[in-house]
């Protein structure tokens, strides 16, 4: 699932604060760089292994226009669940950490 790193970091920061826990002692830019580096390493690792198949789904597209990503997901998994059933599981109201917005 590909999602804007700034949104992920903001969401995690709020969750950690809400739970009263201490997070990583890194500023936003350093944390984003760490996430980007880890993702690049993971993608590179998976691409070198024939035993892994990977599908990339864009988070924002899944929320805004789910038909195409859900069809690709159905094909990837080899499932016959109707797209409408899969689509009904998407709850866009949970998308609270949007880039450039405080929530």
C-alpha positions in Angstrom: 0.0 0.0 0.0 1.6 3.2 -1.1 0.7 6.3 0.9 2.1 9.7 1.4 4.9 9.5 4.0 4.0 12.8 5.5 0.5 11.5 6.2 1.8 8.3 7.7 4.2 10.1 10.0 1.5 12.6 11.2 -0.9 9.8 11.8 1.6 7.8 13.8 2.7 10.8 15.8 -0.9 11.5 16.8 -1.5 7.8 17.7 1.6 7.7 19.9 0.6 10.9 21.6 -2.9 9.6 22.2 -1.5 6.5 23.8 0.9 8.4 25.9 4.0 6.7 24.5 7.3 8.0 23.5 8.1 7.8 19.8 11.3 7.9 17.9 13.5 10.9 18.8 13.7 12.0 15.2 12.4 15.2 13.5 9.8 14.8 10.7 12.4 15.1 7.9 14.7 12.5 9.4 11.9 10.1 10.1 10.6 10.5 6.5 14.1 9.8 5.2 14.3 6.7 7.3 11.0 5.4 6.1 11.9 6.1 2.5 15.2 4.3 2.9 13.5 1.3 4.5 10.9 1.1 1.8 13.5 1.3 -0.9 15.5 -1.6 0.8 12.3 -3.7 1.1 11.3 -3.2 -2.6 14.9 -4.0 -3.7 15.0 -7.1 -1.5 11.6 -8.4 -2.8 12.6 -7.7 -6.4 15.6 -10.0 -6.1 13.6 -12.9 -4.8 11.6 -15.1 -7.2 9.6 -16.5 -4.3 7.8 -13.1 -3.8 5.1 -11.6 -5.9 4.2 -8.0 -5.1 1.3 -5.7 -6.0 1.4 -2.0 -5.3 -1.9 -0.2 -4.5 -2.1 3.5 -4.1 -4.0 4.4 -0.9 -5.5 7.6 -2.3 -6.7 6.0 -5.5 -8.2 3.1 -3.5 -10.2 5.6 -1.5 -11.2 7.9 -4.3 -11.8 5.5 -7.2 -11.4 1.9 -5.9 -12.6 -0.1 -9.0 -9.3 -0.4 -10.8 -7.1 -1.1 -7.8 -9.6 -3.6 -6.5 -9.8 -5.4 -9.8 -6.0 -5.7 -9.8 -6.1 -7.0 -6.2 -8.7 -9.6 -7.1 -6.6 -10.8 -10.1 -3.4 -10.8 -8.0 -5.0 -12.9 -5.2 -7.0 -15.0 -7.6 -10.2 -14.4 -5.7 -13.8 -14.2 -7.1 -15.3 -12.0 -4.4 -17.3 -9.3 -6.2 -15.6 -5.9 -6.4 -18.8 -4.4 -4.8 -18.3 -6.5 -1.7 -14.6 -5.5 -1.4 -15.5 -1.9 -2.0 -18.0 -2.0 0.8 -15.1 -2.6 3.2 -13.5 0.7 2.4 -14.2 3.3 5.0 -13.0 6.7 3.7 -14.0 8.3 7.0 -10.9 6.7 8.5 -8.7 8.8 6.2 -8.0 11.5 8.7 -4.3 12.3 8.2 -4.3 14.1 4.9 -1.2 15.8 3.6 -1.2 19.5 4.4 -4.1 19.2 6.8 -4.2 19.0 10.5 -6.9 16.7 11.9 
